[in-house]
Amino acid sequence: AHPEGEVATVRGAGLTGTTTVLSCAANTDIPEVLAAATQPVWFQLYVQHDPELTADMVRRAEAAGCKVLCVTVDS
């Protein structure tokens, strides 16, 4: 655990030219993570029981600049 959480992770990924997959359970707002990114950030999505909540999560990720959606289907 790092005090800067996902922002530190995305900065570290950028230093190595690595794409980050940002969890939908992240503690940091998506725009804040994307603002620190120098490499692509994909958004990992667990489909929620409430379809509108799922759609809202996708809209927020898209608005923040995520170009790829990784849908997790194992739960």
PDB file of N, H, CA, C and O in Angstrom:
ATOM      1  N   ALA A   1       0.848  -1.178   0.000  1.00  0.00           N
ATOM      2  CA  ALA A   1       0.000   0.000   0.000  1.00  0.00           C
ATOM      3  C   ALA A   1       0.888   1.233   0.000  1.00  0.00           C
ATOM      4  O   ALA A   1       1.801   1.366   0.815  1.00  0.00           O
ATOM      5  N   HIS A   2       0.605   2.111  -0.914  1.00  0.00           N
ATOM      6  H   HIS A   2      -0.137   2.003  -1.577  1.00  0.00           H
ATOM      7  CA  HIS A   2       1.360   3.353  -1.053  1.00  0.00           C
ATOM      8  C   HIS A   2       0.413   4.516  -0.755  1.00  0.00           C
ATOM      9  O   HIS A   2      -0.756   4.463  -1.137  1.00  0.00           O
ATOM     10  N   PRO A   3       0.889   5.559  -0.085  1.00  0.00           N
ATOM     11  CA  PRO A   3      -0.003   6.659   0.268  1.00  0.00           C
ATOM     12  C   PRO A   3      -0.645   7.343  -0.940  1.00  0.00           C
ATOM     13  O   PRO A   3      -1.709   7.949  -0.814  1.00  0.00           O
ATOM     14  N   GLU A   4      -0.007   7.252  -2.109  1.00  0.00           N
ATOM     15  H   GLU A   4       0.858   6.760  -2.211  1.00  0.00           H
ATOM     16  CA  GLU A   4      -0.585   7.865  -3.302  1.00  0.00           C
ATOM     17  C   GLU A   4      -1.379   6.868  -4.146  1.00  0.00           C
ATOM     18  O   GLU A   4      -1.878   7.219  -5.215  1.00  0.00           O
ATOM     19  N   GLY A   5      -1.497   5.639  -3.676  1.00  0.00           N
ATOM     20  H   GLY A   5      -1.091   5.353  -2.807  1.00  0.00           H
ATOM     21  CA  GLY A   5      -2.351   4.635  -4.316  1.00  0.00           C
ATOM     22  C   GLY A   5      -2.179   4.509  -5.814  1.00  0.00           C
ATOM     23  O   GLY A   5      -1.068   4.348  -6.320  1.00  0.00           O
ATOM     24  N   GLU A   6      -3.296   4.585  -6.513  1.00  0.00           N
ATOM     25  H   GLU A   6      -4.198   4.716  -6.103  1.00  0.00           H
ATOM     26  CA  GLU A   6      -3.314   4.369  -7.958  1.00  0.00           C
ATOM     27  C   GLU A   6      -2.518   5.419  -8.725  1.00  0.00           C
ATOM     28  O   GLU A   6      -2.008   5.132  -9.808  1.00  0.00           O
ATOM     29  N   VAL A   7      -2.404   6.629  -8.185  1.00  0.00           N
ATOM     30  H   VAL A   7      -2.818   6.862  -7.305  1.00  0.00           H
ATOM     31  CA  VAL A   7      -1.625   7.660  -8.866  1.00  0.00           C
ATOM     32  C   VAL A   7      -0.150   7.250  -8.902  1.00  0.00           C
ATOM     33  O   VAL A   7       0.508   7.391  -9.932  1.00  0.00           O
ATOM     34  N   ALA A   8       0.361   6.750  -7.792  1.00  0.00           N
ATOM     35  H   ALA A   8      -0.174   6.635  -6.955  1.00  0.00           H
ATOM     36  CA  ALA A   8       1.750   6.273  -7.772  1.00  0.00           C
ATOM     37  C   ALA A   8       1.926   5.089  -8.712  1.00  0.00           C
ATOM     38  O   ALA A   8       2.949   4.975  -9.387  1.00  0.00           O
ATOM     39  N   THR A   9       0.947   4.220  -8.758  1.00  0.00           N
ATOM     40  H   THR A   9       0.116   4.312  -8.210  1.00  0.00           H
ATOM     41  CA  THR A   9       1.024   3.050  -9.640  1.00  0.00           C
ATOM     42  C   THR A   9       1.088   3.471 -11.100  1.00  0.00           C
ATOM     43  O   THR A   9       1.904   2.951 -11.862  1.00  0.00           O
ATOM     44  N   VAL A  10       0.233   4.409 -11.493  1.00  0.00           N
ATOM     45  H   VAL A  10      -0.430   4.831 -10.874  1.00  0.00           H
ATOM     46  CA  VAL A  10       0.204   4.836 -12.894  1.00  0.00           C
ATOM     47  C   VAL A  10       1.481   5.604 -13.253  1.00  0.00           C
ATOM     48  O   VAL A  10       1.950   5.525 -14.388  1.00  0.00           O
ATOM     49  N   ARG A  11       2.035   6.331 -12.309  1.00  0.00           N
ATOM     50  H   ARG A  11       1.654   6.395 -11.387  1.00  0.00           H
ATOM     51  CA  ARG A  11       3.315   7.011 -12.570  1.00  0.00           C
ATOM     52  C   ARG A  11       4.427   5.977 -12.776  1.00  0.00           C
ATOM     53  O   ARG A  11       5.231   6.097 -13.700  1.00  0.00           O
ATOM     54  N   GLY A  12       4.465   4.972 -11.917  1.00  0.00           N
ATOM     55  H   GLY A  12       3.811   4.874 -11.166  1.00  0.00           H
ATOM     56  CA  GLY A  12       5.467   3.917 -12.056  1.00  0.00           C
ATOM     57  C   GLY A  12       5.319   3.172 -13.363  1.00  0.00           C
ATOM     58  O   GLY A  12       6.312   2.853 -14.017  1.00  0.00           O
ATOM     59  N   ALA A  13       4.098   2.896 -13.744  1.00  0.00           N
ATOM     60  H   ALA A  13       3.292   3.156 -13.212  1.00  0.00           H
ATOM     61  CA  ALA A  13       3.858   2.221 -15.027  1.00  0.00           C
ATOM     62  C   ALA A  13       4.358   3.077 -16.179  1.00  0.00           C
ATOM     63  O   ALA A  13       4.930   2.565 -17.141  1.00  0.00           O
ATOM     64  N   GLY A  14       4.141   4.367 -16.076  1.00  0.00           N
ATOM     65  H   GLY A  14       3.676   4.783 -15.294  1.00  0.00           H
ATOM     66  CA  GLY A  14       4.607   5.270 -17.125  1.00  0.00           C
ATOM     67  C   GLY A  14       6.112   5.253 -17.285  1.00  0.00           C
ATOM     68  O   GLY A  14       6.620   5.343 -18.403  1.00  0.00           O
ATOM     69  N   LEU A  15       6.832   5.137 -16.179  1.00  0.00           N
ATOM     70  H   LEU A  15       6.420   5.063 -15.271  1.00  0.00           H
ATOM     71  CA  LEU A  15       8.299   5.101 -16.232  1.00  0.00           C
ATOM     72  C   LEU A  15       8.825   3.872 -16.962  1.00  0.00           C
ATOM     73  O   LEU A  15       9.945   3.880 -17.473  1.00  0.00           O
ATOM     74  N   THR A  16       8.023   2.824 -17.010  1.00  0.00           N
ATOM     75  H   THR A  16       7.113   2.817 -16.594  1.00  0.00           H
ATOM     76  CA  THR A  16       8.449   1.598 -17.688  1.00  0.00           C
ATOM     77  C   THR A  16       7.712   1.378 -19.009  1.00  0.00           C
ATOM     78  O   THR A  16       7.865   0.331 -19.639  1.00  0.00           O
ATOM     79  N   GLY A  17       6.907   2.367 -19.431  1.00  0.00           N
ATOM     80  H   GLY A  17       6.783   3.217 -18.919  1.00  0.00           H
ATOM     81  CA  GLY A  17       6.179   2.240 -20.691  1.00  0.00           C
ATOM     82  C   GLY A  17       5.074   1.202 -20.660  1.00  0.00           C
ATOM     83  O   GLY A  17       4.769   0.566 -21.669  1.00  0.00           O
ATOM     84  N   THR A  18       4.475   1.041 -19.481  1.00  0.00           N
ATOM     85  H   THR A  18       4.723   1.558 -18.661  1.00  0.00           H
ATOM     86  CA  THR A  18       3.491  -0.019 -19.271  1.00  0.00           C
ATOM     87  C   THR A  18       2.071   0.540 -19.170  1.00  0.00           C
ATOM     88  O   THR A  18       1.839   1.571 -18.538  1.00  0.00           O
ATOM     89  N   THR A  19       1.143  -0.148 -19.793  1.00  0.00           N
ATOM     90  H   THR A  19       1.331  -0.985 -20.306  1.00  0.00           H
ATOM     91  CA  THR A  19      -0.275   0.175 -19.655  1.00  0.00           C
ATOM     92  C   THR A  19      -0.741  -0.205 -18.260  1.00  0.00           C
ATOM     93  O   THR A  19      -0.301  -1.211 -17.703  1.00  0.00           O
ATOM     94  N   THR A  20      -1.635   0.601 -17.696  1.00  0.00           N
ATOM     95  H   THR A  20      -1.993   1.418 -18.149  1.00  0.00           H
ATOM     96  CA  THR A  20      -2.239   0.303 -16.396  1.00  0.00           C
ATOM     97  C   THR A  20      -3.684  -0.114 -16.610  1.00  0.00           C
ATOM     98  O   THR A  20      -4.395   0.473 -17.427  1.00  0.00           O
ATOM     99  N   VAL A  21      -4.114  -1.126 -15.875  1.00  0.00           N
ATOM    100  H   VAL A  21      -3.537  -1.603 -15.212  1.00  0.00           H
ATOM    101  CA  VAL A  21      -5.530  -1.480 -15.838  1.00  0.00           C
ATOM    102  C   VAL A  21      -6.052  -1.019 -14.489  1.00  0.00           C
ATOM    103  O   VAL A  21      -5.678  -1.559 -13.448  1.00  0.00           O
ATOM    104  N   LEU A  22      -6.920  -0.015 -14.516  1.00  0.00           N
ATOM    105  H   LEU A  22      -7.224   0.424 -15.362  1.00  0.00           H
ATOM    106  CA  LEU A  22      -7.442   0.595 -13.304  1.00  0.00           C
ATOM    107  C   LEU A  22      -8.694  -0.134 -12.843  1.00  0.00           C
ATOM    108  O   LEU A  22      -9.661  -0.263 -13.594  1.00  0.00           O
ATOM    109  N   SER A  23      -8.670  -0.601 -11.626  1.00  0.00           N
ATOM    110  H   SER A  23      -7.885  -0.497 -11.016  1.00  0.00           H
ATOM    111  CA  SER A  23      -9.803  -1.334 -11.069  1.00  0.00           C
ATOM    112  C   SER A  23     -11.008  -0.435 -10.855  1.00  0.00           C
ATOM    113  O   SER A  23     -10.867   0.736 -10.504  1.00  0.00           O
ATOM    114  N   CYS A  24     -12.183  -0.985 -11.068  1.00  0.00           N
ATOM    115  H   CYS A  24     -12.298  -1.936 -11.354  1.00  0.00           H
ATOM    116  CA  CYS A  24     -13.406  -0.235 -10.774  1.00  0.00           C
ATOM    117  C   CYS A  24     -13.570  -0.040  -9.267  1.00  0.00           C
ATOM    118  O   CYS A  24     -14.411   0.749  -8.835  1.00  0.00           O
ATOM    119  N   ALA A  25     -12.786  -0.741  -8.476  1.00  0.00           N
ATOM    120  H   ALA A  25     -12.103  -1.381  -8.827  1.00  0.00           H
ATOM    121  CA  ALA A  25     -12.806  -0.594  -7.021  1.00  0.00           C
ATOM    122  C   ALA A  25     -11.677   0.313  -6.530  1.00  0.00           C
ATOM    123  O   ALA A  25     -11.362   0.324  -5.340  1.00  0.00           O
ATOM    124  N   ALA A  26     -11.075   1.064  -7.434  1.00  0.00           N
ATOM    125  H   ALA A  26     -11.331   1.055  -8.401  1.00  0.00           H
ATOM    126  CA  ALA A  26      -9.968   1.954  -7.067  1.00  0.00           C
ATOM    127  C   ALA A  26     -10.428   2.989  -6.046  1.00  0.00           C
ATOM    128  O   ALA A  26     -11.601   3.358  -5.996  1.00  0.00           O
ATOM    129  N   ASN A  27      -9.486   3.445  -5.244  1.00  0.00           N
ATOM    130  H   ASN A  27      -8.533   3.145  -5.285  1.00  0.00           H
ATOM    131  CA  ASN A  27      -9.781   4.467  -4.238  1.00  0.00           C
ATOM    132  C   ASN A  27      -9.627   5.883  -4.768  1.00  0.00           C
ATOM    133  O   ASN A  27     -10.071   6.834  -4.124  1.00  0.00           O
ATOM    134  N   THR A  28      -9.011   6.036  -5.917  1.00  0.00           N
ATOM    135  H   THR A  28      -8.650   5.263  -6.439  1.00  0.00           H
ATOM    136  CA  THR A  28      -8.748   7.352  -6.497  1.00  0.00           C
ATOM    137  C   THR A  28      -9.683   7.566  -7.678  1.00  0.00           C
ATOM    138  O   THR A  28      -9.929   6.648  -8.460  1.00  0.00           O
ATOM    139  N   ASP A  29     -10.204   8.784  -7.803  1.00  0.00           N
ATOM    140  H   ASP A  29     -10.004   9.530  -7.168  1.00  0.00           H
ATOM    141  CA  ASP A  29     -11.096   9.097  -8.918  1.00  0.00           C
ATOM    142  C   ASP A  29     -10.385   8.879 -10.248  1.00  0.00           C
ATOM    143  O   ASP A  29      -9.192   9.151 -10.378  1.00  0.00           O
ATOM    144  N   ILE A  30     -11.121   8.393 -11.220  1.00  0.00           N
ATOM    145  H   ILE A  30     -12.090   8.172 -11.114  1.00  0.00           H
ATOM    146  CA  ILE A  30     -10.556   8.069 -12.531  1.00  0.00           C
ATOM    147  C   ILE A  30      -9.851   9.278 -13.164  1.00  0.00           C
ATOM    148  O   ILE A  30      -8.732   9.122 -13.651  1.00  0.00           O
ATOM    149  N   PRO A  31     -10.457  10.475 -13.177  1.00  0.00           N
ATOM    150  CA  PRO A  31      -9.760  11.606 -13.804  1.00  0.00           C
ATOM    151  C   PRO A  31      -8.419  11.933 -13.139  1.00  0.00           C
ATOM    152  O   PRO A  31      -7.478  12.339 -13.820  1.00  0.00           O
ATOM    153  N   GLU A  32      -8.325  11.763 -11.837  1.00  0.00           N
ATOM    154  H   GLU A  32      -9.090  11.433 -11.284  1.00  0.00           H
ATOM    155  CA  GLU A  32      -7.066  12.027 -11.134  1.00  0.00           C
ATOM    156  C   GLU A  32      -5.983  11.028 -11.562  1.00  0.00           C
ATOM    157  O   GLU A  32      -4.821  11.398 -11.726  1.00  0.00           O
ATOM    158  N   VAL A  33      -6.371   9.781 -11.738  1.00  0.00           N
ATOM    159  H   VAL A  33      -7.315   9.481 -11.605  1.00  0.00           H
ATOM    160  CA  VAL A  33      -5.416   8.770 -12.191  1.00  0.00           C
ATOM    161  C   VAL A  33      -4.979   9.079 -13.623  1.00  0.00           C
ATOM    162  O   VAL A  33      -3.787   9.051 -13.928  1.00  0.00           O
ATOM    163  N   LEU A  34      -5.929   9.370 -14.491  1.00  0.00           N
ATOM    164  H   LEU A  34      -6.897   9.393 -14.243  1.00  0.00           H
ATOM    165  CA  LEU A  34      -5.601   9.649 -15.896  1.00  0.00           C
ATOM    166  C   LEU A  34      -4.735  10.888 -16.034  1.00  0.00           C
ATOM    167  O   LEU A  34      -3.899  10.955 -16.934  1.00  0.00           O
ATOM    168  N   ALA A  35      -4.918  11.873 -15.158  1.00  0.00           N
ATOM    169  H   ALA A  35      -5.597  11.819 -14.427  1.00  0.00           H
ATOM    170  CA  ALA A  35      -4.110  13.097 -15.222  1.00  0.00           C
ATOM    171  C   ALA A  35      -2.641  12.817 -14.956  1.00  0.00           C
ATOM    172  O   ALA A  35      -1.775  13.541 -15.446  1.00  0.00           O
ATOM    173  N   ALA A  36      -2.352  11.787 -14.192  1.00  0.00           N
ATOM    174  H   ALA A  36      -3.056  11.199 -13.794  1.00  0.00           H
ATOM    175  CA  ALA A  36      -0.962  11.434 -13.858  1.00  0.00           C
ATOM    176  C   ALA A  36      -0.365  10.432 -14.846  1.00  0.00           C
ATOM    177  O   ALA A  36       0.827  10.133 -14.773  1.00  0.00           O
ATOM    178  N   ALA A  37      -1.164   9.919 -15.752  1.00  0.00           N
ATOM    179  H   ALA A  37      -2.132  10.162 -15.811  1.00  0.00           H
ATOM    180  CA  ALA A  37      -0.720   8.844 -16.651  1.00  0.00           C
ATOM    181  C   ALA A  37       0.051   9.386 -17.847  1.00  0.00           C
ATOM    182  O   ALA A  37      -0.286  10.428 -18.409  1.00  0.00           O
ATOM    183  N   THR A  38       1.087   8.656 -18.217  1.00  0.00           N
ATOM    184  H   THR A  38       1.361   7.809 -17.760  1.00  0.00           H
ATOM    185  CA  THR A  38       1.819   8.947 -19.454  1.00  0.00           C
ATOM    186  C   THR A  38       1.708   7.791 -20.448  1.00  0.00           C
ATOM    187  O   THR A  38       2.174   7.885 -21.583  1.00  0.00           O
ATOM    188  N   GLN A  39       1.095   6.718 -20.010  1.00  0.00           N
ATOM    189  H   GLN A  39       0.716   6.641 -19.088  1.00  0.00           H
ATOM    190  CA  GLN A  39       0.830   5.549 -20.842  1.00  0.00           C
ATOM    191  C   GLN A  39      -0.670   5.274 -20.777  1.00  0.00           C
ATOM    192  O   GLN A  39      -1.355   5.835 -19.921  1.00  0.00           O
ATOM    193  N   PRO A  40      -1.196   4.426 -21.658  1.00  0.00           N
ATOM    194  CA  PRO A  40      -2.629   4.153 -21.643  1.00  0.00           C
ATOM    195  C   PRO A  40      -3.108   3.595 -20.299  1.00  0.00           C
ATOM    196  O   PRO A  40      -2.397   2.864 -19.611  1.00  0.00           O
ATOM    197  N   VAL A  41      -4.332   3.970 -19.961  1.00  0.00           N
ATOM    198  H   VAL A  41      -4.910   4.564 -20.521  1.00  0.00           H
ATOM    199  CA  VAL A  41      -5.008   3.416 -18.786  1.00  0.00           C
ATOM    200  C   VAL A  41      -6.285   2.756 -19.269  1.00  0.00           C
ATOM    201  O   VAL A  41      -7.143   3.400 -19.873  1.00  0.00           O
ATOM    202  N   TRP A  42      -6.399   1.475 -18.997  1.00  0.00           N
ATOM    203  H   TRP A  42      -5.702   0.953 -18.507  1.00  0.00           H
ATOM    204  CA  TRP A  42      -7.609   0.730 -19.318  1.00  0.00           C
ATOM    205  C   TRP A  42      -8.455   0.653 -18.054  1.00  0.00           C
ATOM    206  O   TRP A  42      -7.925   0.719 -16.945  1.00  0.00           O
ATOM    207  N   PHE A  43      -9.745   0.515 -18.213  1.00  0.00           N
ATOM    208  H   PHE A  43     -10.176   0.461 -19.113  1.00  0.00           H
ATOM    209  CA  PHE A  43     -10.647   0.442 -17.063  1.00  0.00           C
ATOM    210  C   PHE A  43     -11.173  -0.982 -16.913  1.00  0.00           C
ATOM    211  O   PHE A  43     -11.755  -1.544 -17.840  1.00  0.00           O
ATOM    212  N   GLN A  44     -10.960  -1.549 -15.739  1.00  0.00           N
ATOM    213  H   GLN A  44     -10.487  -1.092 -14.986  1.00  0.00           H
ATOM    214  CA  GLN A  44     -11.424  -2.903 -15.433  1.00  0.00           C
ATOM    215  C   GLN A  44     -12.791  -2.801 -14.776  1.00  0.00           C
ATOM    216  O   GLN A  44     -12.962  -2.080 -13.792  1.00  0.00           O
ATOM    217  N   LEU A  45     -13.744  -3.509 -15.308  1.00  0.00           N
ATOM    218  H   LEU A  45     -13.606  -4.094 -16.107  1.00  0.00           H
ATOM    219  CA  LEU A  45     -15.132  -3.400 -14.858  1.00  0.00           C
ATOM    220  C   LEU A  45     -15.676  -4.743 -14.396  1.00  0.00           C
ATOM    221  O   LEU A  45     -15.627  -5.739 -15.118  1.00  0.00           O
ATOM    222  N   TYR A  46     -16.191  -4.742 -13.188  1.00  0.00           N
ATOM    223  H   TYR A  46     -16.230  -3.933 -12.602  1.00  0.00           H
ATOM    224  CA  TYR A  46     -17.033  -5.851 -12.743  1.00  0.00           C
ATOM    225  C   TYR A  46     -18.467  -5.419 -13.007  1.00  0.00           C
ATOM    226  O   TYR A  46     -18.902  -4.386 -12.499  1.00  0.00           O
ATOM    227  N   VAL A  47     -19.197  -6.185 -13.782  1.00  0.00           N
ATOM    228  H   VAL A  47     -18.843  -7.025 -14.193  1.00  0.00           H
ATOM    229  CA  VAL A  47     -20.590  -5.857 -14.073  1.00  0.00           C
ATOM    230  C   VAL A  47     -21.374  -5.924 -12.766  1.00  0.00           C
ATOM    231  O   VAL A  47     -21.295  -6.907 -12.029  1.00  0.00           O
ATOM    232  N   GLN A  48     -22.133  -4.861 -12.491  1.00  0.00           N
ATOM    233  H   GLN A  48     -22.198  -4.063 -13.090  1.00  0.00           H
ATOM    234  CA  GLN A  48     -22.896  -4.733 -11.252  1.00  0.00           C
ATOM    235  C   GLN A  48     -24.302  -5.302 -11.432  1.00  0.00           C
ATOM    236  O   GLN A  48     -24.784  -5.456 -12.555  1.00  0.00           O
ATOM    237  N   HIS A  49     -24.943  -5.609 -10.322  1.00  0.00           N
ATOM    238  H   HIS A  49     -24.552  -5.485  -9.410  1.00  0.00           H
ATOM    239  CA  HIS A  49     -26.328  -6.106 -10.387  1.00  0.00           C
ATOM    240  C   HIS A  49     -27.266  -5.043 -10.938  1.00  0.00           C
ATOM    241  O   HIS A  49     -28.258  -5.362 -11.594  1.00  0.00           O
ATOM    242  N   ASP A  50     -26.957  -3.789 -10.673  1.00  0.00           N
ATOM    243  H   ASP A  50     -26.151  -3.530 -10.140  1.00  0.00           H
ATOM    244  CA  ASP A  50     -27.762  -2.670 -11.168  1.00  0.00           C
ATOM    245  C   ASP A  50     -27.193  -2.228 -12.515  1.00  0.00           C
ATOM    246  O   ASP A  50     -26.094  -1.674 -12.563  1.00  0.00           O
ATOM    247  N   PRO A  51     -27.916  -2.462 -13.606  1.00  0.00           N
ATOM    248  CA  PRO A  51     -27.389  -2.119 -14.928  1.00  0.00           C
ATOM    249  C   PRO A  51     -27.068  -0.633 -15.077  1.00  0.00           C
ATOM    250  O   PRO A  51     -26.124  -0.275 -15.783  1.00  0.00           O
ATOM    251  N   GLU A  52     -27.830   0.226 -14.431  1.00  0.00           N
ATOM    252  H   GLU A  52     -28.596  -0.064 -13.858  1.00  0.00           H
ATOM    253  CA  GLU A  52     -27.572   1.661 -14.535  1.00  0.00           C
ATOM    254  C   GLU A  52     -26.258   2.039 -13.841  1.00  0.00           C
ATOM    255  O   GLU A  52     -25.536   2.918 -14.311  1.00  0.00           O
ATOM    256  N   LEU A  53     -25.956   1.380 -12.737  1.00  0.00           N
ATOM    257  H   LEU A  53     -26.543   0.666 -12.356  1.00  0.00           H
ATOM    258  CA  LEU A  53     -24.680   1.613 -12.057  1.00  0.00           C
ATOM    259  C   LEU A  53     -23.526   1.194 -12.957  1.00  0.00           C
ATOM    260  O   LEU A  53     -22.519   1.896 -13.051  1.00  0.00           O
ATOM    261  N   THR A  54     -23.672   0.060 -13.612  1.00  0.00           N
ATOM    262  H   THR A  54     -24.490  -0.510 -13.535  1.00  0.00           H
ATOM    263  CA  THR A  54     -22.640  -0.408 -14.547  1.00  0.00           C
ATOM    264  C   THR A  54     -22.462   0.598 -15.681  1.00  0.00           C
ATOM    265  O   THR A  54     -21.337   0.953 -16.032  1.00  0.00           O
ATOM    266  N   ALA A  55     -23.564   1.050 -16.246  1.00  0.00           N
ATOM    267  H   ALA A  55     -24.478   0.761 -15.961  1.00  0.00           H
ATOM    268  CA  ALA A  55     -23.502   2.021 -17.346  1.00  0.00           C
ATOM    269  C   ALA A  55     -22.853   3.324 -16.887  1.00  0.00           C
ATOM    270  O   ALA A  55     -22.086   3.932 -17.632  1.00  0.00           O
ATOM    271  N   ASP A  56     -23.155   3.748 -15.678  1.00  0.00           N
ATOM    272  H   ASP A  56     -23.779   3.254 -15.072  1.00  0.00           H
ATOM    273  CA  ASP A  56     -22.562   4.980 -15.144  1.00  0.00           C
ATOM    274  C   ASP A  56     -21.048   4.832 -14.986  1.00  0.00           C
ATOM    275  O   ASP A  56     -20.299   5.761 -15.288  1.00  0.00           O
ATOM    276  N   MET A  57     -20.608   3.691 -14.524  1.00  0.00           N
ATOM    277  H   MET A  57     -21.217   2.937 -14.279  1.00  0.00           H
ATOM    278  CA  MET A  57     -19.174   3.449 -14.371  1.00  0.00           C
ATOM    279  C   MET A  57     -18.471   3.513 -15.723  1.00  0.00           C
ATOM    280  O   MET A  57     -17.388   4.087 -15.840  1.00  0.00           O
ATOM    281  N   VAL A  58     -19.086   2.928 -16.732  1.00  0.00           N
ATOM    282  H   VAL A  58     -19.966   2.462 -16.636  1.00  0.00           H
ATOM    283  CA  VAL A  58     -18.508   2.943 -18.075  1.00  0.00           C
ATOM    284  C   VAL A  58     -18.464   4.375 -18.608  1.00  0.00           C
ATOM    285  O   VAL A  58     -17.463   4.784 -19.196  1.00  0.00           O
ATOM    286  N   ARG A  59     -19.529   5.132 -18.410  1.00  0.00           N
ATOM    287  H   ARG A  59     -20.342   4.800 -17.932  1.00  0.00           H
ATOM    288  CA  ARG A  59     -19.568   6.524 -18.880  1.00  0.00           C
ATOM    289  C   ARG A  59     -18.479   7.362 -18.207  1.00  0.00           C
ATOM    290  O   ARG A  59     -17.822   8.171 -18.863  1.00  0.00           O
ATOM    291  N   ARG A  60     -18.287   7.167 -16.898  1.00  0.00           N
ATOM    292  H   ARG A  60     -18.820   6.509 -16.365  1.00  0.00           H
ATOM    293  CA  ARG A  60     -17.256   7.927 -16.179  1.00  0.00           C
ATOM    294  C   ARG A  60     -15.861   7.579 -16.678  1.00  0.00           C
ATOM    295  O   ARG A  60     -15.020   8.461 -16.846  1.00  0.00           O
ATOM    296  N   ALA A  61     -15.617   6.302 -16.914  1.00  0.00           N
ATOM    297  H   ALA A  61     -16.300   5.584 -16.778  1.00  0.00           H
ATOM    298  CA  ALA A  61     -14.307   5.884 -17.421  1.00  0.00           C
ATOM    299  C   ALA A  61     -14.063   6.466 -18.814  1.00  0.00           C
ATOM    300  O   ALA A  61     -12.970   6.950 -19.106  1.00  0.00           O
ATOM    301  N   GLU A  62     -15.067   6.418 -19.655  1.00  0.00           N
ATOM    302  H   GLU A  62     -15.956   6.024 -19.418  1.00  0.00           H
ATOM    303  CA  GLU A  62     -14.945   6.955 -21.007  1.00  0.00           C
ATOM    304  C   GLU A  62     -14.716   8.466 -20.969  1.00  0.00           C
ATOM    305  O   GLU A  62     -13.856   8.979 -21.686  1.00  0.00           O
ATOM    306  N   ALA A  63     -15.472   9.175 -20.147  1.00  0.00           N
ATOM    307  H   ALA A  63     -16.170   8.758 -19.565  1.00  0.00           H
ATOM    308  CA  ALA A  63     -15.331  10.626 -20.045  1.00  0.00           C
ATOM    309  C   ALA A  63     -13.953  11.028 -19.535  1.00  0.00           C
ATOM    310  O   ALA A  63     -13.437  12.084 -19.901  1.00  0.00           O
ATOM    311  N   ALA A  64     -13.360  10.195 -18.698  1.00  0.00           N
ATOM    312  H   ALA A  64     -13.780   9.337 -18.400  1.00  0.00           H
ATOM    313  CA  ALA A  64     -12.040  10.482 -18.144  1.00  0.00           C
ATOM    314  C   ALA A  64     -10.928  10.227 -19.157  1.00  0.00           C
ATOM    315  O   ALA A  64      -9.816  10.731 -19.001  1.00  0.00           O
ATOM    316  N   GLY A  65     -11.225   9.448 -20.191  1.00  0.00           N
ATOM    317  H   GLY A  65     -12.129   9.038 -20.318  1.00  0.00           H
ATOM    318  CA  GLY A  65     -10.233   9.190 -21.232  1.00  0.00           C
ATOM    319  C   GLY A  65      -9.798   7.750 -21.385  1.00  0.00           C
ATOM    320  O   GLY A  65      -8.896   7.467 -22.173  1.00  0.00           O
ATOM    321  N   CYS A  66     -10.413   6.826 -20.656  1.00  0.00           N
ATOM    322  H   CYS A  66     -11.146   7.056 -20.016  1.00  0.00           H
ATOM    323  CA  CYS A  66     -10.088   5.408 -20.843  1.00  0.00           C
ATOM    324  C   CYS A  66     -10.612   4.966 -22.206  1.00  0.00           C
ATOM    325  O   CYS A  66     -11.779   5.180 -22.534  1.00  0.00           O
ATOM    326  N   LYS A  67      -9.750   4.357 -22.982  1.00  0.00           N
ATOM    327  H   LYS A  67      -8.802   4.184 -22.716  1.00  0.00           H
ATOM    328  CA  LYS A  67     -10.127   3.931 -24.336  1.00  0.00           C
ATOM    329  C   LYS A  67     -10.420   2.439 -24.431  1.00  0.00           C
ATOM    330  O   LYS A  67     -10.948   1.972 -25.440  1.00  0.00           O
ATOM    331  N   VAL A  68     -10.077   1.688 -23.380  1.00  0.00           N
ATOM    332  H   VAL A  68      -9.648   2.068 -22.561  1.00  0.00           H
ATOM    333  CA  VAL A  68     -10.281   0.242 -23.375  1.00  0.00           C
ATOM    334  C   VAL A  68     -11.016  -0.148 -22.101  1.00  0.00           C
ATOM    335  O   VAL A  68     -10.711   0.342 -21.014  1.00  0.00           O
ATOM    336  N   LEU A  69     -11.980  -1.031 -22.253  1.00  0.00           N
ATOM    337  H   LEU A  69     -12.228  -1.430 -23.136  1.00  0.00           H
ATOM    338  CA  LEU A  69     -12.752  -1.558 -21.138  1.00  0.00           C
ATOM    339  C   LEU A  69     -12.431  -3.044 -20.995  1.00  0.00           C
ATOM    340  O   LEU A  69     -12.609  -3.817 -21.936  1.00  0.00           O
ATOM    341  N   CYS A  70     -11.961  -3.433 -19.825  1.00  0.00           N
ATOM    342  H   CYS A  70     -11.816  -2.804 -19.061  1.00  0.00           H
ATOM    343  CA  CYS A  70     -11.671  -4.837 -19.538  1.00  0.00           C
ATOM    344  C   CYS A  70     -12.798  -5.354 -18.655  1.00  0.00           C
ATOM    345  O   CYS A  70     -12.866  -5.015 -17.473  1.00  0.00           O
ATOM    346  N   VAL A  71     -13.662  -6.154 -19.206  1.00  0.00           N
ATOM    347  H   VAL A  71     -13.607  -6.430 -20.166  1.00  0.00           H
ATOM    348  CA  VAL A  71     -14.807  -6.666 -18.458  1.00  0.00           C
ATOM    349  C   VAL A  71     -14.420  -7.975 -17.773  1.00  0.00           C
ATOM    350  O   VAL A  71     -14.005  -8.932 -18.427  1.00  0.00           O
ATOM    351  N   THR A  72     -14.560  -8.003 -16.457  1.00  0.00           N
ATOM    352  H   THR A  72     -14.897  -7.226 -15.926  1.00  0.00           H
ATOM    353  CA  THR A  72     -14.255  -9.193 -15.678  1.00  0.00           C
ATOM    354  C   THR A  72     -15.550  -9.960 -15.461  1.00  0.00           C
ATOM    355  O   THR A  72     -16.546  -9.403 -15.000  1.00  0.00           O
ATOM    356  N   VAL A  73     -15.524 -11.234 -15.796  1.00  0.00           N
ATOM    357  H   VAL A  73     -14.715 -11.686 -16.170  1.00  0.00           H
ATOM    358  CA  VAL A  73     -16.770 -12.021 -15.759  1.00  0.00           C
ATOM    359  C   VAL A  73     -16.702 -13.195 -14.797  1.00  0.00           C
ATOM    360  O   VAL A  73     -17.540 -14.094 -14.862  1.00  0.00           O
ATOM    361  N   ASP A  74     -15.720 -13.200 -13.905  1.00  0.00           N
ATOM    362  H   ASP A  74     -15.040 -12.469 -13.851  1.00  0.00           H
ATOM    363  CA  ASP A  74     -15.561 -14.362 -13.039  1.00  0.00           C
ATOM    364  C   ASP A  74     -16.328 -14.264 -11.723  1.00  0.00           C
ATOM    365  O   ASP A  74     -16.234 -15.166 -10.891  1.00  0.00           O
ATOM    366  N   SER A  75     -17.073 -13.200 -11.524  1.00  0.00           N
ATOM    367  H   SER A  75     -17.149 -12.467 -12.200  1.00  0.00           H
ATOM    368  CA  SER A  75     -17.801 -13.109 -10.250  1.00  0.00           C
ATOM    369  C   SER A  75     -19.282 -13.153 -10.512  1.00  0.00           C
ATOM    370  O   SER A  75     -20.077 -13.091  -9.575  1.00  0.00           O
TER     371      SER A  75
END
